[in-house]
Amino acid sequence: MDNNMRHLSLLCLYMLVTLCGQRGVLSQAPSYGERGSDLGLQVFQQIVRSKPQDNVVLSPHGVASILGMLLPGAHGETRRQVLTALRYKKNGPYKMLKKLHKTLTAKSNQDIVTIANAMFTQQGWPMKEAFIATNKANFQCESRSLDFSNTNRAADEINAWVNNKTKGHIPSLIKADMLDPALTRLVAVNSIYFKGLWKSRFQPENTKMRSFNGGNGNVYKVEMMSQLSVYNMGLASTPQGLKYKVIELPYHGNTVSMLIALPSEEDTPLSHVIPHISTATVQSWTKLMHPRKVRLLIPKFKAEAEVDLEASLSALGITDMFHQSRADFRHLSAEPVYVSTALQKAKIEVNEDGTKAAAATTAILQARSSPPWVTVDRPFLFLVRHNPTGTILFIGQFNQP
């Protein structure tokens, strides 16, 4: 892509799991994309509870992917905990997961979503063939062997792989000291790179410095993008009766959208809305929203976060895989192993770029009425959703620049 065509929005993520050798009620059956996303949304809620003022970004689908990759190796209680948390059926959800991965990585999405999965194993340490084959079939997962006794070189090789797969947006993933030269047997990596182009582009000449009221009480000057267009919008409320606006910004191709949720009252903290978000909530927004012509003002923003998943997953009932004495991965290898690290890093950048607005839209905009302004100038929640499957690729809270 040439330099003057800056990306509108890039999100990338990596997630890492290191295995060490031993020494909500829904009205309709949720899709497998939604089941995995719900667990990821619960992880997000766990994280933001302790960081209400921070910018946080996470890939719910990435959380589900890494667990899905480990699942064929798990047995007994270790397996039961993962299946229960993900609400997957006992007989292996692989057919559904394979279909979902295929849909998300389809040719029509290839410029938008890149999902890459890999297993790095200790040289000479045998993983079971069935485990490797299942992950290759379901997640197009690569398997490579490394020498973990040289932790620096092993970390460099993993980082080079992630850097390549995320097109340079996540240049480094792990530090050598996360690896144990004597004990590390397997590192599972899931990376998601997302680059969306808005269906309706923001014109850079309309971007102006305006005020943004940070969650910490400070007022910041930010570059605020502005566009007169037709957006799907609606007013939703939490079970406690707190009202919040929902705005949908579609990406080019219409299969992926960014959804923005913003409390209606300026004094309602974003943290009061977040506990109520699930894929069923997001599904309900689609019925609440209607096209409205508005001038939308939204900040250009960047947010990145690194998250250790062990505490959140443990709080949600996935505990045994992290315990040396209780983890049961007998279908992964003959040698007992457990998960020593579960780490995710995600990055999002949002700016003006997209495709040109369609001619039909332009005609609508020449009407004489003066449309209302919708200004996103205080903490907001954003989600990136694959609409056909309901999968939440990314969720984040933006509190301050």
Order of alpha helices (4+ residues) and beta strands (2+ residues): beta-alpha-beta-alpha-alpha-alpha-beta-alpha-beta-alpha-beta-beta-beta-beta-beta-alpha-beta-beta-alpha-beta-alpha-beta-beta-beta
